[in-house]
Amino acid sequence: MFARLWRTYLRRHAPMIAVAGTLMVIEGSTLGLLSWLLKPMFDRIFVGGQADAIWWVGLGIFGLFALRAVTGVAQRIIVTRISNRNSADMQADLLRHVLTLDNAFFQATSPGTMIARVASDATATQGIWQALILGAGRDAVGLVSLGTVAILIDPVWTLVTLIGAPFLIGPNFVLQRYIRKKSAALREITAARTTRLDEVFHGVTPVKLNGLEQYQVGRFVSLTDAFVTAKVKSAAGSAMIPGLVDLAVGLGFFCVLLYGGREIISGEKTVGDFMSFFAAMTLAFQPIRRLASLTGTWQKAAASLERVFQLLDMRPTLPGPEPVLRRPDLPDTTIRFEDVRLSYGKSEILRGLDFTAQAGRTTALVGPSGAGKTTVFNVLTRLVEPKSGRVTIGGQDIAGMELGGLRSLFSVVTQDALLFDETIRENILLGRTDVSEDRLRAAIEAAHVAEFVDAMPAGLDTRAGPRGSNLSGGQRQRVAIARAILRDTPILLLDEATSALDSAAEVKVQAALETLSRGRTVLVIAHRLSTVAGADKIVAMEHGRVDDEGTQSELLSRGGLFANLHALQFEGT
């Protein structure tokens, strides 16, 4: 795990880690030197009465503390930068990778789980950078220097002090496994809590209208109770490790006092020897506890790292789009589905689908829910891959097209227009810097966005709100249409673009869509048959197949599925 951590993230900071490591060696060494200076302080000054030694011993001790302060501050600045930079890189890598995964992954994984992976798991590993780079390095060097001093004073005393160390090995191994298990459970509960909050806040209006406040609070409290329990158990396991160290060190001090005390009383050892040794052991106490605690810290981080690397190891079925989109050079944009079959698990969605959408014409897909209409869009844009069959645009198989280039052919306007909590301007431009003000103005005029945005105090710089909540449904649709106008693609996909709008808003959006559709190949999904009456061709789908196709008048004259749907919708009007 650590080897991969080093290869993936830490190695790029190797020069700065080397500088921090050098500073750590200096800081850690000062502990041993400090304990060594206590011997002349007691033997020469306090016991021997050598006044001239006060200056050089005092200046030596002061110099060590000054050196420790400078190296400590410098390395903490360096390590803090490294740890935060790596945490940020990990979050960016996770988001970048997740966006390459197939739609099946997102259908099986809740947004809360993904938020927990990208934000919480990556952040949870941040402390390990400092613990490993700063704490482990500094404390290990400190222990070596202090151990050297202790051995130089009396190697037997040193061995006696370590008498309790063997009792740490077995319990420490068990505790590490326990901490890792509880930390993994804690990350799962964190993801569940995040999912619950995301669903509650996303659906706050239905929650209020259906009186579900207490129900949702109760479910969240249940998860919170489980979170607290797991947190306490994890903390208890982590606390027991330094607790065991305390017992072992205490036993060692007791034994060395019994053994060494008699040597001092008999005059075999000086008070300075014992005080220097005692100082070395005392100064070593906290580094030992921190290094012992580090095992618990590592197990917690390892639980998060496993989840992070597990996600990074997932591979999409389809290759990700190229950074530079190259629109394919096609003779035309006629779309053909040829015996296309697709299944989700054991459910067959498309069952030998065949139809053609002529270039420059509007083709409508109609049919009952579950007929496979939206799946047609997903296959066409290669969000999913069919099990068999072929889809072509301009005679070219889309399976052989570069993914980014394929998707550059489409503009999509759906029932739920995707807007971000940015300004209306940014929601239309989506980061593009090649659009002039005149061209932007023409787009918002064509999409009828100007009719409402000009009345807003901040105009295009008005914030759309979370998921576009500051705008009405019709306004959000028109912003999405303005975005599609600027995208200027040869194929337009409309998925229930007006089904959720009232009559007044529908008129405005329909007018904008007519402007957008001119000169383009348009594929429309619609449940409201009135919106596709003027389509050049209507394809009636049922059970993943084409039931019938033709103009509205042709379909009505032949009867069948479309005629039945038409009669149901317009009966009594």
N, C-alpha and C positions, 0 to 999 in steps of 0.2 A: 504493500500500500504506500509506504513512504517512498519507495523507489519510484513509483509512478508519479507521486506528488512532486518529487524532485525533477523528474524528466519533463513533466508537463508545465510546471509553474515556477519552481524555485530556481532552476538552472539558469534562467534568463537573468537572474539577479546575482549570479555568482560573484562578480567583482565587489558589489556592495556587501554581500554576505561575508566575503573575505575580510573586508575592512571592519565590519561589525565583529567578526570573530577575533580579529587581532585586539580590538578594544576590550572584548570580553576576557581574553587571556590576561590582559594587563589588569583589569578590574578584579578578576578572580584571584590573581596572584597576590594582590594586596592583602587579602585575608591571612595568608600564610605568613607574609612579612610582618603584619601587625602582631600576630600571636608570638612570633619570634622575638620582636622588640620588647615584649613584656618580661622576658628573662633578664636582660640587663637593667630594666627599670626596677625590678624587685631586688635582684642580687647586688647591683652596683649603687643604686640610689637609695631605696628604702631600707635595705639591710646593710650594705657596705658604706653608705653615707658619702659617696663620691659626688660632690656637688657639680663638678665639671661635666659629669655625664648627663646632667639635666638638659642642657642645651641640645646636644646632638640626638639624644633619645626623643626629646620633645619635638624637635624639628623633623625628625624622621617620621614620627607618628602623624604630625600635621601634614607632612608632604604626602604620606600615603593616603590620608583622607582627601586631600585636594586632588590627587591623581585619580582616586576612585570617583570623585564627583564629576570631573571633566569627562572621563571615559564612559561613565554611566549615562550622562546626559546625551553624549554624542551617539552612542550605540542605540539608545532608546529612540532617538529621532530616526535613525536609519532603519531600524527594525519596524517601527510603526509605519513608515512609508512602504516598506516591502510587504508587510502583512495586509495593509489596506489595499495596496495595488493588486496583490494577488487575489484577494477576496473579490474585488471589483472585476478583475479579469475572468474569474471563475463564473461570476454571475452573467457576464456578457457572453462567455462561451456557451453556457447552458441555454440562454435565450436564443443565441444564434443557431445552436444545434437543434433545439426543440422545434424551431420554425421550419426545419427541413423534414420533419417526420410526417408520416402519412396521416390522413384524416382519421383512419381507424384508431390511431393512437389517441387522438383528442376525443373521440367518441367514447373511449374506454377510460380516460383519465379526466378527473374533475379539474376545473380551473383552480380550486383551492389547493389541490395536491401539487399542481405545477407552480403556484405561487410559493408554496412552502419549499419546494425543491430549489427554485431559482433564488428566492430571497433568504429564507430561513436556513436551509442546509448550507448554502455557500457562506452565509454570515457566521454560522455556528463554527465553521472551520477557521475563522479569522484568528481566534485566540491561540490556536495551535501554532501559528507561525511564530508568535512572540514566545510562546512557551518552549518550543523546540529550538528556535534560533537564539533567543535571548536567555531564557531561563536555564535550559539544559546546558548550553555552552558555558555560561558564566558559572553556574553552580558546580559543574563537573570540574572546571579548572580550579575553582575555589577549594573543592574537596581534595583534589590532588595536592595542592600547595599546603593545605592544612594537614593532610595525612603525612606529607613529607616531614613537616615540622614535628608532628607527633612521633614518628618513627625515629627521627634524629635524637629526640629527647630520651625516649625509651621504647624500643620495639615491643617489649613484653607488655608494658602498659597498653600499648595500642591493640595488641591481640586480646587482652582482657576486656577492653572496651567493646570489642566486636563479638563478645560471647553470645549476645542475644540475636545477632543477625540471621543465623540459620532458621530461627522460628518465623521469619518474615516470608520466606520463599513460598511455602504452600498456601497460606492464607491469602497472600498477595495475588497469586495466580487465580485463585477462585474468585476473589473480589473483582479482578479485571474482567473476567468473563461475565460476571453479574452486572457490572456497570455498563458494558457494551450492550448487553441484552436489554437493559432498562432504557438506555439512551436510544436504541433503535425503536423501542415501543413509544418513547416520548416523541420522536420525530413523526411517527405515524399519527399519533393523537394530535400533534400540532397541525398536520395537514388536514385532518378531519375538522378541526376547529376553524381553520381558515376557509375550508369549503363551506361550512355552515354559515359563517359570516358573509361570505360572498353571495350565497344563495339568498340569505335574508335581505341584504341590502339591495341586491339586484331586483328582488321581487317584493320590495317594501309595500308597494301599493296593494297587490293581492293579499299580502299578510294582514294589512289593516282592514281591508274590505271584508275579509272572511273571519275576522276576529281571532287570528292565529298568533297574537303577540305572546301570550303565556305559553302556548304550545312550543313556539320556536325558542323562547327563553329557556323553557324546561329542557329541551334537547341540547341547547348550548351549555347549560349548567351541568348536565350529565357528563358532557365531554370535558368540561372544565374540572369537574371533580376527579375524573380519570387522569387528567393532566397533572393536577396537584399530587395525586397519589404516586404517579410515575416519577414526578420531579423529586418528591421526598425520598423515594426509594433509591433513586440515582444519587442524590446528594448524600444519603446515608452510606451507600457503598463507597463513594469518594472520600467521605470523612473518616471511614474506618482505616484507610491505608495510612495516612499520617498518624492516626491513633496507635496503630501497631508499631510505627516507627518510634513514637514516644515511649512505649513500653520497652522496646529493645534498647533504646538509648539510655533510658532510666536504669535498666538493669546493668548496662555497661558502666555507667557512672558509679553505681553502687559497688560493683566488683572492683573497679580500679581504685576507689577510695579505700576499700578494705585492704587491698594489696599494696598500693603505693603509700598510703598513710603511714604504715609502719616503717617504710624506707626513709621517709622524711623525718620521722621521729628519731630514727637511729642515726641520722646524718648521712645516709648513703646518697640521698638526693637533696637538692636545695629547694627552698621555697620558690625561687625563681623558676626552677625546673617544673615544679608542679603547677604554678600559675600559668606558665607558658603553655604547658600541656592542657591544662584545664581550659584556657582561653581558646586553644585550637579546637578542642572538642565542643566547646560551647558555640563558637562561631560556625562549626560544621553542622550544628543541630538544625538550623533553619534550611540550609541547602539540601540536607538529607530529606527533610520533610517536603520541601518543594519538589525535589526529584521523585519522591514517592508519590506525591499528588499528581505529578506529571503523567504517571501511568493511567490514572483515572481520566485526566484531561484528554489524553490521547485516545482512550477508548470512546469517549463521548464524540470526539471529532471523527474518529474512524467510522462510527455509525453513520454520521452525516456524509463522510467521504464515500462510503460504500454506495449510498443512494445517489450521490452526484455522479460517480463513475459508472454506476449501473445505467443511468440515463444517458451519459455520454457514449456508452458502448452500444446503445440501440441504433440500428441502421434503418433508414427508410427503404421501402421497396423501390421507390423512384429516386433517381439522382436529383439533387437540388438544382434550382435554376442558376445559370451562369450570372456573375456579377454584372456583365454588360449584356443587355438584352438586344438581340439581333432579330428583327422581324423577318420571318421567312419570305423569300421572293416567290410568290405564288401567282399562277395565271389568273385565278379568280378565288372566291371564298365560298364556293359551293360545299356544303357539309353533307357527308353521306355516312350513315350507320349501316353496316353490312353484317347481318346475323350476329349481333353483339349480345353476349351473355355475361352476366355478372351475378355473384352471390355474396351475401354477407353471412358468414357462417354457413348454416344449413338452409338459409332462406334465399331462394333464387329470386332476384329482383328484376333483372332483364332476361327475357327468354327468347333469344333470337330476334332482336329488334332490328327492323329494316325501315329506313325512310331517308328522304333527301330534302335538304333545305337549300333552295336555289340562291345563288349569289344575288345580292341587291334586292331580295324579296323578304317579306315577313312571313315566317312560319310559326304557327301557334301550336303548343302542346297542351291538350286538354285531357281530362279523365279524372276518375275518382282518386281519393287519397290512397297512396300505396301503389299507384300504377307504374311508378318509376320515372316520373317527369323530372324531379330534381336530380335523380341519379344520372340522367342524360347529360345535364350540365357538368356534373362531377367527372363523368367519363370524358367529356369533350375537353375539359380543362386539365385532365389527368390528375385530378385530386384522388381518383381511384383508378385502378387498372382492371379492364374486363378480363374475364376468364378465357374468352375466345371471341372471335369476330374481328372486325376491322373498322376503324373510323378514319375518314379522310377529309382533308380540307384542300380544295383545289386539286384533287387527285393525289395528294401526298399523304401518306400514312402518318398520323400524328405520333405514333410510337417511335418513328425515326427522327422526329423533330427535337431540337434542343428545347428543354422545358421552358426556360425563360423566354425564348423566342416564340414558342407556341402561345404562352399566356399573354405575350405582348399583342396578340391579335384581338384580344377580347376586352370589352368594357362590360361591367356587370352592375345592374341596378336591382336590388332585392327589396322585399317587403320591409325588412328591418335594415334601413340604411346605416352603415357603420360610420359613426361619428365619434371623434375623440374629444376629450376635455381640453380643446385648444380653441383658437379663434376660428370664426367661419372662414376667413381667408386661408388659414393653415389647413383646415379640413378640405378645402377645395384644391389647394396646391400640393399638399402632402409632401412638403420638402423640396418641391421643384423650384429652381431659380432661373429657369429659361423662359418664363412666361412674363410677357410685358403687361403693363397695366391696361393697355388698350385691349389686348387679347383676353385678359381676365374679365374686363368689363363686358366684352362681347359674350363671353361664356355665361356670366350671371344674368345678362339680359335674355339670352336665348333660353336659359333654364328657369326664367321667371323668379330668380332669386332676388333681383334688384327690387321687386315689388315690396318685399318685406324688409330687406336688409337696409335699404335707404332710409327707412323710418326709424331705425335703431340709432341711439345716440352715438355709439362707437362704430356704426356701420359694419364693414367687413371685419373689423377688429373686435367685434362682440364675441365673447366666449360662448361656445355651443353648450357647455356644461357636460357633466358625466354622461356618456353615451348619448349626447345631444339633447339632454333633458330640458334645456332652455328653449328648445324649438318644438313646434308642433310636428306631427307626423308628416304632414304635407310639406312643411318647410325642410325637414330633414331629407325627404325624397328629392326635393329640388336641388339641395346642396349636392347630393350624390349624383344627380344628373349633370350639374355644372362640372363636377369632377370628371365625369365620363366624357363630356364635350371636349375638355382640355386634353384628355387622354387620346382622343381622336384615333380610335381603332376601327378596322374594317368590319368587325363583327360585334354585335350588341346582344347581350343576354339579359333578358328581363324576367325576373322570378317574382310573380305576384306583386308587381311594383305598385299597384294601386288598390289592392284588395282591402287594405285596412284603413282607407281614407273615406272621409265623408264626401258628399257629392260636390261641394264647392271646391274642396282641395283636389278632388280627382280631376276636375276640369282643368285646373292649372297644371297639375302634374302630367296629364295626358297631352296637353298642348306642348309642354317641354319635351316629352318623349317623342312626339311627332317630329319636332325639330331635330332631335338627336338621331332619329332613325333614318333620316333622308340619306340616300346613297349607300346605306349599310345593309349587310346581311343581318337580319334580326331573327332571333329565336326567342319566343315568348312562352312562359308558363302562366296559365291563368285558370282560376276556378270560376271567375265571373265571366261568362261567355259574352256578355255585352262588350267587353273590352277587346275582343278579338274578332268582332264581326267583320271588320275590314281587312283581315289578314289575307295575304295572297294564297295561303294554304293552311288548313287546319289538320293536325294529326291527332286523332282520337286514340288514346292509349288505355289499355286495361291489362292487368296482370303481366306487365313487362313486355307486352307486344303491341303492335299497331292493329287496332280494330278496324279503322277506316281512315281515309284521308281524302282531302279535296277542299273546295271552297265551302262556305257555310251553306249556300243554297244547295249544292250537290249533296252534302251530308244530310241535310234535312229531307231532301227528296228521297234518299235511299233508306231512311229510317236507321235503326241500329243505336249504338251507344250514344253518339253525339245527339241524335234526335231525342233520345230519352232524357239526357242531361238538360237539354234545351227546354224540354217540356216541363221538367221539374222546376227549373229556375224561373220560367216565365209564365207558369200556370197561374191564372187569375189576375195577370197584370194587363 
